[in-house]
Amino acid sequence: MNKARDAAQEASDNYFDVLVKAQAQFIKVKELYPGMTFWVWAASNYPPLAIADATRKATQGVLFAAMAEYFGPDAGVLSGYMDNIRNATTSSIILPG
């Protein structure tokens, strides 16, 4: 489970690093995309963000599976707590545009 936890943490850290880079790039070019939000722009113009997000979700899936094996029926509750924490920290990020 430690390997799964470490991989999930590394993927999450990488995702946020890529997100910051994507935001910086969007700030530079957003005038070229009037009316476009950051997320719409990133989906079609910054593939590394989608790759980092997919990797993050995959490693979290492996972690949740390891937690289910280790903690049994209580793993769902722990996974829910982790999702809530992730959602809270993700939604507090200030996005350009």
C-alpha positions as CSV (number, residue, x, y, z in Angstrom):
1,M,0.0,0.0,0.0
2,N,2.9,2.4,0.6
3,K,3.9,2.1,-3.1
4,A,0.4,2.9,-4.2
5,R,0.2,5.8,-1.8
6,D,3.5,7.2,-2.9
7,A,2.6,6.9,-6.6
8,A,-0.7,8.6,-6.0
9,Q,1.0,11.5,-4.1
10,E,3.6,11.9,-6.8
11,A,1.0,11.9,-9.6
12,S,-1.1,14.4,-7.6
13,D,1.9,16.7,-7.1
14,N,2.8,16.4,-10.8
15,Y,-0.8,17.2,-11.8
16,F,-0.7,20.5,-9.8
17,D,2.7,21.4,-11.2
18,V,1.4,20.9,-14.7
19,L,-1.8,22.8,-13.8
20,V,0.3,25.8,-12.7
21,K,2.2,25.7,-16.0
22,A,-1.0,25.4,-18.0
23,Q,-2.4,28.5,-16.2
24,A,0.7,30.5,-16.9
25,Q,0.5,29.6,-20.6
26,F,-3.2,30.4,-20.7
27,I,-2.5,33.9,-19.2
28,K,-0.1,34.5,-22.0
29,V,-2.5,33.5,-24.8
30,K,-6.0,34.1,-23.4
31,E,-6.5,37.3,-25.5
32,L,-6.3,35.0,-28.6
33,Y,-9.2,33.0,-27.3
34,P,-11.9,35.5,-26.3
35,G,-14.7,34.1,-24.2
36,M,-12.9,30.8,-23.6
37,T,-12.5,29.5,-20.1
38,F,-9.3,28.1,-18.9
39,W,-10.7,24.5,-18.8
40,V,-12.1,24.7,-22.3
41,W,-8.8,26.1,-23.6
42,A,-6.7,23.5,-21.7
43,A,-8.8,20.6,-23.0
44,S,-7.9,21.4,-26.6
45,N,-4.6,23.3,-26.3
46,Y,-2.6,21.8,-23.4
47,P,-2.5,18.0,-23.6
48,P,0.0,17.5,-20.8
49,L,-2.8,18.6,-18.3
50,A,-5.1,15.8,-19.5
51,I,-2.3,13.3,-19.3
52,A,-1.4,14.4,-15.8
53,D,-5.0,14.2,-14.8
54,A,-5.4,10.7,-16.2
55,T,-2.3,9.5,-14.5
56,R,-3.5,11.0,-11.2
57,K,-6.9,9.3,-11.5
58,A,-5.2,5.9,-12.4
59,T,-2.9,6.0,-9.5
60,Q,-5.7,7.0,-7.1
61,G,-7.6,4.0,-8.4
62,V,-4.7,1.7,-7.6
63,L,-4.5,3.3,-4.1
64,F,-8.2,2.8,-3.5
65,A,-7.9,-0.8,-4.5
66,A,-5.0,-1.3,-2.1
67,M,-6.9,0.4,0.6
68,A,-9.9,-1.8,0.0
69,E,-7.7,-4.9,0.4
70,Y,-6.0,-3.5,3.5
71,F,-8.9,-1.9,5.3
72,G,-11.8,-4.0,4.0
73,P,-15.3,-2.5,4.3
74,D,-14.0,0.7,5.9
75,A,-12.0,1.6,2.8
76,G,-14.9,3.2,1.1
77,V,-15.3,5.7,3.9
78,L,-11.6,6.5,3.8
79,S,-11.7,6.9,0.0
80,G,-14.6,9.3,0.4
81,Y,-12.6,11.4,2.9
82,M,-9.7,11.5,0.5
83,D,-12.0,12.5,-2.4
84,N,-13.5,15.3,-0.2
85,I,-10.1,16.6,0.6
86,R,-8.9,16.5,-3.0
87,N,-12.1,18.3,-4.2
88,A,-11.6,20.9,-1.5
89,T,-8.0,21.6,-2.4
90,T,-8.7,21.5,-6.2
91,S,-11.7,23.9,-6.0
92,S,-9.6,26.5,-4.0
93,I,-7.2,26.9,-6.9
94,I,-7.6,30.3,-8.5
95,L,-7.8,29.9,-12.2
96,P,-7.2,32.6,-14.8
97,G,-10.1,33.8,-17.0
